[in-house]
Amino acid sequence: MLYWALIFFVVAIVAAVFGFGGIASASAGIAQILFFIFLALLVVSLIAHVVRGRR
């Protein structure tokens, strides 16, 4: 998922360089959403790993 966030971020940068503001902002928004989903899943995974390790 982090890979896709980086892809959308690169698309946003390229679109911004060429002056496509709408596409750039949409791609940046998608990248931001995917990044936060990745972080949430990472935290859940770490908590699950800690809980399983204590048993």
Summary of the structure (lengths in Angstrom):
residues: 55
radius of gyration: 15.8
end to end distance: 29.6
largest distance: 55.1
contacts: 136
relative contact order: 0.16
helix: 89%
strand: 0%
